[in-house]
Amino acid sequence: MVSAHNNPWAKRDAWRYEGQFSRLNRFRNAFPGLGIAIVAFTAYVGFEKLVLKKGGDEHGHEHEEHH
């Protein structure tokens, strides 16, 4: 393996691993809306479980009793 001191291209390749091109930043930028989507989906599921299921269960039981 060639060390950085012996590699003439080391300075030219350094930008690939620093700043906005670091591994962490590349991962963050791969899915830019993922965090917002997870929060929105979690809020929707919570809303559905807490609010919509209360009214939906009552309607379902009434419908079964009429038959």
N, CA, C and O atoms as a CHARMM CRD file, in Angstrom:
* protein
*
  268
    1    1 MET  N      0.85000  -1.17600   0.00000 PROA 1      0.00000
    2    1 MET  CA     0.00000   0.00000   0.00000 PROA 1      0.00000
    3    1 MET  C      0.89100   1.23200   0.00000 PROA 1      0.00000
    4    1 MET  O      1.87100   1.29200   0.74200 PROA 1      0.00000
    5    2 VAL  N      0.56500   2.18400  -0.80400 PROA 2      0.00000
    6    2 VAL  CA     1.35100   3.40300  -0.91400 PROA 2      0.00000
    7    2 VAL  C      0.87600   4.38700   0.14700 PROA 2      0.00000
    8    2 VAL  O     -0.32200   4.64400   0.26700 PROA 2      0.00000
    9    3 SER  N      1.80400   4.93200   0.91000 PROA 3      0.00000
   10    3 SER  CA     1.42700   5.89800   1.94500 PROA 3      0.00000
   11    3 SER  C      1.11400   7.24900   1.30900 PROA 3      0.00000
   12    3 SER  O      1.41000   7.47600   0.13500 PROA 3      0.00000
   13    4 ALA  N      0.51600   8.13900   2.08900 PROA 4      0.00000
   14    4 ALA  CA     0.13400   9.45600   1.58100 PROA 4      0.00000
   15    4 ALA  C      1.35400  10.29700   1.22400 PROA 4      0.00000
   16    4 ALA  O      1.27400  11.16600   0.35500 PROA 4      0.00000
   17    5 HSD  N      2.47700  10.05000   1.88300 PROA 5      0.00000
   18    5 HSD  CA     3.68500  10.82700   1.59800 PROA 5      0.00000
   19    5 HSD  C      4.28700  10.44400   0.25400 PROA 5      0.00000
   20    5 HSD  O      4.89500  11.28400  -0.40900 PROA 5      0.00000
   21    6 ASN  N      4.13200   9.21500  -0.15000 PROA 6      0.00000
   22    6 ASN  CA     4.70100   8.74900  -1.41600 PROA 6      0.00000
   23    6 ASN  C      3.71700   8.84900  -2.57700 PROA 6      0.00000
   24    6 ASN  O      4.10800   8.67700  -3.73100 PROA 6      0.00000
   25    7 ASN  N      2.47500   9.11900  -2.29200 PROA 7      0.00000
   26    7 ASN  CA     1.45300   9.18100  -3.32700 PROA 7      0.00000
   27    7 ASN  C      1.35700  10.61000  -3.86900 PROA 7      0.00000
   28    7 ASN  O      0.96100  11.51200  -3.13100 PROA 7      0.00000
   29    8 PRO  N      1.70400  10.83200  -5.12200 PROA 8      0.00000
   30    8 PRO  CA     1.64300  12.18900  -5.67000 PROA 8      0.00000
   31    8 PRO  C      0.20800  12.69200  -5.85700 PROA 8      0.00000
   32    8 PRO  O     -0.00600  13.89800  -5.98700 PROA 8      0.00000
   33    9 TRP  N     -0.76400  11.79900  -5.87200 PROA 9      0.00000
   34    9 TRP  CA    -2.15200  12.18400  -6.08200 PROA 9      0.00000
   35    9 TRP  C     -2.92500  12.35200  -4.77000 PROA 9      0.00000
   36    9 TRP  O     -4.12800  12.61400  -4.80500 PROA 9      0.00000
   37   10 ALA  N     -2.28300  12.21100  -3.64000 PROA 10     0.00000
   38   10 ALA  CA    -2.96400  12.26300  -2.34500 PROA 10     0.00000
   39   10 ALA  C     -3.66000  13.60200  -2.12200 PROA 10     0.00000
   40   10 ALA  O     -4.79300  13.63300  -1.64300 PROA 10     0.00000
   41   11 LYS  N     -3.00400  14.70100  -2.46100 PROA 11     0.00000
   42   11 LYS  CA    -3.62400  16.01200  -2.26300 PROA 11     0.00000
   43   11 LYS  C     -4.81200  16.20400  -3.19600 PROA 11     0.00000
   44   11 LYS  O     -5.81200  16.81900  -2.82600 PROA 11     0.00000
   45   12 ARG  N     -4.69600  15.67900  -4.39300 PROA 12     0.00000
   46   12 ARG  CA    -5.79700  15.82700  -5.34400 PROA 12     0.00000
   47   12 ARG  C     -6.99700  14.96600  -4.96500 PROA 12     0.00000
   48   12 ARG  O     -8.13000  15.32800  -5.28200 PROA 12     0.00000
   49   13 ASP  N     -6.78100  13.85300  -4.30500 PROA 13     0.00000
   50   13 ASP  CA    -7.86900  12.96600  -3.89800 PROA 13     0.00000
   51   13 ASP  C     -8.43000  13.30200  -2.52600 PROA 13     0.00000
   52   13 ASP  O     -9.46000  12.74700  -2.14500 PROA 13     0.00000
   53   14 ALA  N     -7.79500  14.18300  -1.77500 PROA 14     0.00000
   54   14 ALA  CA    -8.22100  14.47800  -0.40400 PROA 14     0.00000
   55   14 ALA  C     -9.62600  15.07500  -0.35900 PROA 14     0.00000
   56   14 ALA  O    -10.35900  14.82300   0.59800 PROA 14     0.00000
   57   15 TRP  N    -10.01900  15.84700  -1.35100 PROA 15     0.00000
   58   15 TRP  CA   -11.33200  16.47900  -1.35100 PROA 15     0.00000
   59   15 TRP  C    -12.45800  15.46100  -1.35300 PROA 15     0.00000
   60   15 TRP  O    -13.56900  15.76700  -0.92000 PROA 15     0.00000
   61   16 ARG  N    -12.18900  14.26600  -1.82900 PROA 16     0.00000
   62   16 ARG  CA   -13.23500  13.24800  -1.90800 PROA 16     0.00000
   63   16 ARG  C    -13.68300  12.75200  -0.54200 PROA 16     0.00000
   64   16 ARG  O    -14.77000  12.18800  -0.41700 PROA 16     0.00000
   65   17 TYR  N    -12.87600  12.94900   0.46600 PROA 17     0.00000
   66   17 TYR  CA   -13.15300  12.38500   1.78300 PROA 17     0.00000
   67   17 TYR  C    -13.35400  13.45400   2.84600 PROA 17     0.00000
   68   17 TYR  O    -13.43100  13.12700   4.03000 PROA 17     0.00000
   69   18 GLU  N    -13.44000  14.72000   2.46000 PROA 18     0.00000
   70   18 GLU  CA   -13.58900  15.81500   3.41300 PROA 18     0.00000
   71   18 GLU  C    -14.78200  16.67600   3.02800 PROA 18     0.00000
   72   18 GLU  O    -15.24600  16.64200   1.88800 PROA 18     0.00000
   73   19 GLY  N    -15.27100  17.44500   3.98600 PROA 19     0.00000
   74   19 GLY  CA   -16.33100  18.41300   3.72200 PROA 19     0.00000
   75   19 GLY  C    -17.62100  17.76600   3.29200 PROA 19     0.00000
   76   19 GLY  O    -18.06600  16.78600   3.89000 PROA 19     0.00000
   77   20 GLN  N    -18.22000  18.31100   2.25500 PROA 20     0.00000
   78   20 GLN  CA   -19.51900  17.81600   1.81700 PROA 20     0.00000
   79   20 GLN  C    -19.44300  16.43400   1.17800 PROA 20     0.00000
   80   20 GLN  O    -20.47900  15.80500   0.96300 PROA 20     0.00000
   81   21 PHE  N    -18.26500  15.95500   0.87700 PROA 21     0.00000
   82   21 PHE  CA   -18.11700  14.64300   0.26100 PROA 21     0.00000
   83   21 PHE  C    -17.70000  13.56800   1.25700 PROA 21     0.00000
   84   21 PHE  O    -17.32800  12.46600   0.85300 PROA 21     0.00000
   85   22 SER  N    -17.75600  13.87200   2.55400 PROA 22     0.00000
   86   22 SER  CA   -17.40500  12.85800   3.54600 PROA 22     0.00000
   87   22 SER  C    -18.46600  11.75600   3.52600 PROA 22     0.00000
   88   22 SER  O    -19.55500  11.94700   2.98300 PROA 22     0.00000
   89   23 ARG  N    -18.15600  10.64200   4.09800 PROA 23     0.00000
   90   23 ARG  CA   -19.06400   9.49100   4.07300 PROA 23     0.00000
   91   23 ARG  C    -20.39600   9.82900   4.74400 PROA 23     0.00000
   92   23 ARG  O    -21.45400   9.45600   4.23700 PROA 23     0.00000
   93   24 LEU  N    -20.35200  10.53100   5.87800 PROA 24     0.00000
   94   24 LEU  CA   -21.57900  10.89200   6.59200 PROA 24     0.00000
   95   24 LEU  C    -22.43600  11.84500   5.76700 PROA 24     0.00000
   96   24 LEU  O    -23.65100  11.66900   5.67900 PROA 24     0.00000
   97   25 ASN  N    -21.82200  12.83600   5.17100 PROA 25     0.00000
   98   25 ASN  CA   -22.59000  13.78700   4.36600 PROA 25     0.00000
   99   25 ASN  C    -23.14200  13.15000   3.09700 PROA 25     0.00000
  100   25 ASN  O    -24.23600  13.50600   2.66000 PROA 25     0.00000
  101   26 ARG  N    -22.42200  12.23200   2.50900 PROA 26     0.00000
  102   26 ARG  CA   -22.95600  11.53300   1.33800 PROA 26     0.00000
  103   26 ARG  C    -24.17400  10.71400   1.71900 PROA 26     0.00000
  104   26 ARG  O    -25.13400  10.65100   0.95100 PROA 26     0.00000
  105   27 PHE  N    -24.16000  10.08400   2.89000 PROA 27     0.00000
  106   27 PHE  CA   -25.30500   9.30200   3.34800 PROA 27     0.00000
  107   27 PHE  C    -26.49800  10.21200   3.63500 PROA 27     0.00000
  108   27 PHE  O    -27.62800   9.89600   3.26500 PROA 27     0.00000
  109   28 ARG  N    -26.24000  11.34900   4.29800 PROA 28     0.00000
  110   28 ARG  CA   -27.32300  12.28800   4.60500 PROA 28     0.00000
  111   28 ARG  C    -27.96200  12.83700   3.33500 PROA 28     0.00000
  112   28 ARG  O    -29.18100  13.00100   3.27300 PROA 28     0.00000
  113   29 ASN  N    -27.16200  13.11500   2.34300 PROA 29     0.00000
  114   29 ASN  CA   -27.67500  13.70500   1.10800 PROA 29     0.00000
  115   29 ASN  C    -28.27400  12.67600   0.15800 PROA 29     0.00000
  116   29 ASN  O    -28.89300  13.05500  -0.83600 PROA 29     0.00000
  117   30 ALA  N    -28.10800  11.40300   0.43200 PROA 30     0.00000
  118   30 ALA  CA   -28.65400  10.37400  -0.44800 PROA 30     0.00000
  119   30 ALA  C    -30.18300  10.34800  -0.37900 PROA 30     0.00000
  120   30 ALA  O    -30.84900  10.11400  -1.38700 PROA 30     0.00000
  121   31 PHE  N    -30.73200  10.58900   0.80500 PROA 31     0.00000
  122   31 PHE  CA   -32.17900  10.57600   1.00300 PROA 31     0.00000
  123   31 PHE  C    -32.59500  11.87600   1.69600 PROA 31     0.00000
  124   31 PHE  O    -32.80500  11.87600   2.90900 PROA 31     0.00000
  125   32 PRO  N    -32.71800  12.98000   0.96000 PROA 32     0.00000
  126   32 PRO  CA   -32.91200  14.28600   1.59000 PROA 32     0.00000
  127   32 PRO  C    -34.23000  14.43600   2.34300 PROA 32     0.00000
  128   32 PRO  O    -34.26900  15.18200   3.32100 PROA 32     0.00000
  129   33 GLY  N    -35.29200  13.78100   1.94800 PROA 33     0.00000
  130   33 GLY  CA   -36.58100  13.94400   2.61900 PROA 33     0.00000
  131   33 GLY  C    -36.94600  12.81100   3.54500 PROA 33     0.00000
  132   33 GLY  O    -38.07800  12.74700   4.02500 PROA 33     0.00000
  133   34 LEU  N    -36.01500  11.91600   3.80800 PROA 34     0.00000
  134   34 LEU  CA   -36.33500  10.73200   4.60200 PROA 34     0.00000
  135   34 LEU  C    -36.74200  11.09000   6.02400 PROA 34     0.00000
  136   34 LEU  O    -37.70400  10.52200   6.54100 PROA 34     0.00000
  137   35 GLY  N    -36.04900  12.00400   6.66500 PROA 35     0.00000
  138   35 GLY  CA   -36.37800  12.37700   8.04300 PROA 35     0.00000
  139   35 GLY  C    -37.76800  12.97900   8.15700 PROA 35     0.00000
  140   35 GLY  O    -38.52700  12.62900   9.06000 PROA 35     0.00000
  141   36 ILE  N    -38.10100  13.88000   7.24800 PROA 36     0.00000
  142   36 ILE  CA   -39.42200  14.50900   7.25400 PROA 36     0.00000
  143   36 ILE  C    -40.49700  13.46800   6.95600 PROA 36     0.00000
  144   36 ILE  O    -41.57300  13.50300   7.55200 PROA 36     0.00000
  145   37 ALA  N    -40.22000  12.55800   6.05200 PROA 37     0.00000
  146   37 ALA  CA   -41.19400  11.52500   5.70700 PROA 37     0.00000
  147   37 ALA  C    -41.46600  10.59800   6.89000 PROA 37     0.00000
  148   37 ALA  O    -42.61200  10.21500   7.12200 PROA 37     0.00000
  149   38 ILE  N    -40.43700  10.23800   7.63000 PROA 38     0.00000
  150   38 ILE  CA   -40.62200   9.36400   8.79000 PROA 38     0.00000
  151   38 ILE  C    -41.46700  10.06400   9.84700 PROA 38     0.00000
  152   38 ILE  O    -42.36500   9.44900  10.42300 PROA 38     0.00000
  153   39 VAL  N    -41.19400  11.33500  10.10800 PROA 39     0.00000
  154   39 VAL  CA   -41.97400  12.08800  11.10000 PROA 39     0.00000
  155   39 VAL  C    -43.42400  12.21800  10.64600 PROA 39     0.00000
  156   39 VAL  O    -44.33600  12.02700  11.45100 PROA 39     0.00000
  157   40 ALA  N    -43.65400  12.53500   9.38600 PROA 40     0.00000
  158   40 ALA  CA   -45.01600  12.68900   8.87800 PROA 40     0.00000
  159   40 ALA  C    -45.77300  11.36500   8.92500 PROA 40     0.00000
  160   40 ALA  O    -46.94600  11.33900   9.29600 PROA 40     0.00000
  161   41 PHE  N    -45.12500  10.28000   8.55900 PROA 41     0.00000
  162   41 PHE  CA   -45.78000   8.97000   8.58000 PROA 41     0.00000
  163   41 PHE  C    -46.11600   8.55200  10.00600 PROA 41     0.00000
  164   41 PHE  O    -47.19300   8.00900  10.25500 PROA 41     0.00000
  165   42 THR  N    -45.20500   8.79900  10.94100 PROA 42     0.00000
  166   42 THR  CA   -45.45300   8.46500  12.34200 PROA 42     0.00000
  167   42 THR  C    -46.61900   9.28200  12.89200 PROA 42     0.00000
  168   42 THR  O    -47.45900   8.75000  13.61800 PROA 42     0.00000
  169   43 ALA  N    -46.67700  10.55700  12.55300 PROA 43     0.00000
  170   43 ALA  CA   -47.78500  11.39800  13.00400 PROA 43     0.00000
  171   43 ALA  C    -49.10700  10.91500  12.41600 PROA 43     0.00000
  172   43 ALA  O    -50.12200  10.89800  13.11200 PROA 43     0.00000
  173   44 TYR  N    -49.10600  10.52500  11.15200 PROA 44     0.00000
  174   44 TYR  CA   -50.32500  10.02900  10.51800 PROA 44     0.00000
  175   44 TYR  C    -50.80100   8.73700  11.17100 PROA 44     0.00000
  176   44 TYR  O    -51.99000   8.58800  11.45300 PROA 44     0.00000
  177   45 VAL  N    -49.89200   7.81200  11.41100 PROA 45     0.00000
  178   45 VAL  CA   -50.27100   6.54200  12.03300 PROA 45     0.00000
  179   45 VAL  C    -50.79700   6.78400  13.44300 PROA 45     0.00000
  180   45 VAL  O    -51.78600   6.17300  13.84900 PROA 45     0.00000
  181   46 GLY  N    -50.14700   7.66800  14.19000 PROA 46     0.00000
  182   46 GLY  CA   -50.62800   7.99600  15.53200 PROA 46     0.00000
  183   46 GLY  C    -52.00700   8.62700  15.49600 PROA 46     0.00000
  184   46 GLY  O    -52.86700   8.28000  16.30600 PROA 46     0.00000
  185   47 PHE  N    -52.23000   9.54600  14.57400 PROA 47     0.00000
  186   47 PHE  CA   -53.54000  10.17700  14.41200 PROA 47     0.00000
  187   47 PHE  C    -54.59700   9.14500  14.05600 PROA 47     0.00000
  188   47 PHE  O    -55.70200   9.16600  14.60000 PROA 47     0.00000
  189   48 GLU  N    -54.26200   8.24500  13.14800 PROA 48     0.00000
  190   48 GLU  CA   -55.21000   7.22000  12.73000 PROA 48     0.00000
  191   48 GLU  C    -55.57600   6.29400  13.88300 PROA 48     0.00000
  192   48 GLU  O    -56.74600   5.95800  14.06200 PROA 48     0.00000
  193   49 LYS  N    -54.58500   5.88200  14.66000 PROA 49     0.00000
  194   49 LYS  CA   -54.84200   4.97200  15.78000 PROA 49     0.00000
  195   49 LYS  C    -55.65900   5.64400  16.87700 PROA 49     0.00000
  196   49 LYS  O    -56.55800   5.02200  17.44400 PROA 49     0.00000
  197   50 LEU  N    -55.36100   6.90700  17.18300 PROA 50     0.00000
  198   50 LEU  CA   -56.02200   7.57900  18.30500 PROA 50     0.00000
  199   50 LEU  C    -57.38500   8.16700  17.94000 PROA 50     0.00000
  200   50 LEU  O    -58.32200   8.07100  18.73300 PROA 50     0.00000
  201   51 VAL  N    -57.51200   8.76300  16.77800 PROA 51     0.00000
  202   51 VAL  CA   -58.72100   9.50700  16.44700 PROA 51     0.00000
  203   51 VAL  C    -59.65700   8.71600  15.53700 PROA 51     0.00000
  204   51 VAL  O    -60.84500   8.59300  15.83300 PROA 51     0.00000
  205   52 LEU  N    -59.14900   8.19100  14.46300 PROA 52     0.00000
  206   52 LEU  CA   -60.01800   7.56600  13.47200 PROA 52     0.00000
  207   52 LEU  C    -60.53500   6.20100  13.90700 PROA 52     0.00000
  208   52 LEU  O    -61.64000   5.82600  13.51500 PROA 52     0.00000
  209   53 LYS  N    -59.79900   5.46200  14.68200 PROA 53     0.00000
  210   53 LYS  CA   -60.24100   4.13100  15.09700 PROA 53     0.00000
  211   53 LYS  C    -61.39400   4.19700  16.09200 PROA 53     0.00000
  212   53 LYS  O    -62.20600   3.27400  16.14700 PROA 53     0.00000
  213   54 LYS  N    -61.48400   5.26700  16.87900 PROA 54     0.00000
  214   54 LYS  CA   -62.57800   5.39100  17.84900 PROA 54     0.00000
  215   54 LYS  C    -63.92300   5.44900  17.13500 PROA 54     0.00000
  216   54 LYS  O    -64.86200   4.76400  17.54100 PROA 54     0.00000
  217   55 GLY  N    -64.03200   6.23800  16.10100 PROA 55     0.00000
  218   55 GLY  CA   -65.27400   6.34400  15.34500 PROA 55     0.00000
  219   55 GLY  C    -65.49100   5.15500  14.43200 PROA 55     0.00000
  220   55 GLY  O    -66.63300   4.75100  14.21100 PROA 55     0.00000
  221   56 GLY  N    -64.44000   4.59300  13.90500 PROA 56     0.00000
  222   56 GLY  CA   -64.55700   3.47800  12.97400 PROA 56     0.00000
  223   56 GLY  C    -65.01700   2.19500  13.63600 PROA 56     0.00000
  224   56 GLY  O    -65.75100   1.42500  13.01700 PROA 56     0.00000
  225   57 ASP  N    -64.61300   1.93600  14.86900 PROA 57     0.00000
  226   57 ASP  CA   -65.01600   0.71700  15.56100 PROA 57     0.00000
  227   57 ASP  C    -66.50300   0.73300  15.87200 PROA 57     0.00000
  228   57 ASP  O    -67.16100  -0.30100  15.75700 PROA 57     0.00000
  229   58 GLU  N    -67.04900   1.87500  16.26100 PROA 58     0.00000
  230   58 GLU  CA   -68.46500   1.96000  16.58800 PROA 58     0.00000
  231   58 GLU  C    -69.31500   1.70500  15.35400 PROA 58     0.00000
  232   58 GLU  O    -70.33700   1.02300  15.43400 PROA 58     0.00000
  233   59 HSD  N    -68.91000   2.23500  14.23800 PROA 59     0.00000
  234   59 HSD  CA   -69.67100   2.03500  13.01300 PROA 59     0.00000
  235   59 HSD  C    -69.64200   0.57200  12.59000 PROA 59     0.00000
  236   59 HSD  O    -70.64900   0.04300  12.11900 PROA 59     0.00000
  237   60 GLY  N    -68.53300  -0.06500  12.74800 PROA 60     0.00000
  238   60 GLY  CA   -68.41100  -1.46700  12.36300 PROA 60     0.00000
  239   60 GLY  C    -69.29500  -2.37400  13.19800 PROA 60     0.00000
  240   60 GLY  O    -69.86800  -3.32400  12.66600 PROA 60     0.00000
  241   61 HSD  N    -69.42200  -2.11000  14.48200 PROA 61     0.00000
  242   61 HSD  CA   -70.25200  -2.94500  15.34600 PROA 61     0.00000
  243   61 HSD  C    -71.73300  -2.72100  15.06000 PROA 61     0.00000
  244   61 HSD  O    -72.51500  -3.67100  15.10100 PROA 61     0.00000
  245   62 GLU  N    -72.12700  -1.49700  14.77600 PROA 62     0.00000
  246   62 GLU  CA   -73.52100  -1.22700  14.45800 PROA 62     0.00000
  247   62 GLU  C    -73.92400  -1.93100  13.17600 PROA 62     0.00000
  248   62 GLU  O    -75.03300  -2.45500  13.07000 PROA 62     0.00000
  249   63 HSD  N    -73.04100  -1.94400  12.22200 PROA 63     0.00000
  250   63 HSD  CA   -73.34000  -2.56300  10.93300 PROA 63     0.00000
  251   63 HSD  C    -73.54500  -4.06200  11.08400 PROA 63     0.00000
  252   63 HSD  O    -74.41500  -4.62800  10.42300 PROA 63     0.00000
  253   64 GLU  N    -72.78200  -4.70600  11.91900 PROA 64     0.00000
  254   64 GLU  CA   -72.90100  -6.14800  12.11200 PROA 64     0.00000
  255   64 GLU  C    -74.18700  -6.50500  12.84800 PROA 64     0.00000
  256   64 GLU  O    -74.74900  -7.57200  12.60100 PROA 64     0.00000
  257   65 GLU  N    -74.66600  -5.65100  13.74200 PROA 65     0.00000
  258   65 GLU  CA   -75.86600  -5.94500  14.51500 PROA 65     0.00000
  259   65 GLU  C    -77.12500  -5.88300  13.65900 PROA 65     0.00000
  260   65 GLU  O    -78.10000  -6.56200  13.97800 PROA 65     0.00000
  261   66 HSD  N    -77.14300  -5.10500  12.60000 PROA 66     0.00000
  262   66 HSD  CA   -78.33600  -4.95700  11.77900 PROA 66     0.00000
  263   66 HSD  C    -78.58700  -6.16600  10.89400 PROA 66     0.00000
  264   66 HSD  O    -79.70900  -6.34600  10.42000 PROA 66     0.00000
  265   67 HSD  N    -77.61200  -6.97500  10.66100 PROA 67     0.00000
  266   67 HSD  CA   -77.80100  -8.12000   9.75800 PROA 67     0.00000
  267   67 HSD  C    -78.33500  -9.26100  10.48500 PROA 67     0.00000
  268   67 HSD  O    -78.56100 -10.31800   9.89600 PROA 67     0.00000
